[in-house]
Amino acid sequence: MINSLRAKIEGVGDASEVEDGIFVVNVGRLRFIIYILGDERLPFQKHEMEDYLVDLMIENGQIDSREIAGVSAKSFLEERGVDSLDLVESSGADAVKKAFIWLVRFLRVLQG
């Protein structure tokens, strides 16, 4: 990731990992906080924002993690016609926090 930035932008410093999957990198006078999206605990080939919604479905007991192997989270949700907002709004606060814990940590880093 850092090497890709350095190939395109001058002055990219070293990245430091401040939380699991959350990095801080300085580019000149600017400070960037980079968050790698997706939940690597889930068996998807590609990780994306929709991973957290699938994790929420697992937390809610709506699906079993064995049902998701070999597909992307986005296609899994589309095939089942899952409405993201409805899923989050119909879930308990504890389940949402647990499923989206990496985003919660990212927001805490942003708060400083």
ABEGO torsion letter per residue (X at the ends): XAAAAAAABBGBBBBBBABBGBBBBBBEABBBBBBBBEBAABABABBBAAAAAAAAAAAAGABBAAAABGBBAAAAAAAAGBBAAAAAAABBAAAAAAAAAAAAAAAAAAAX
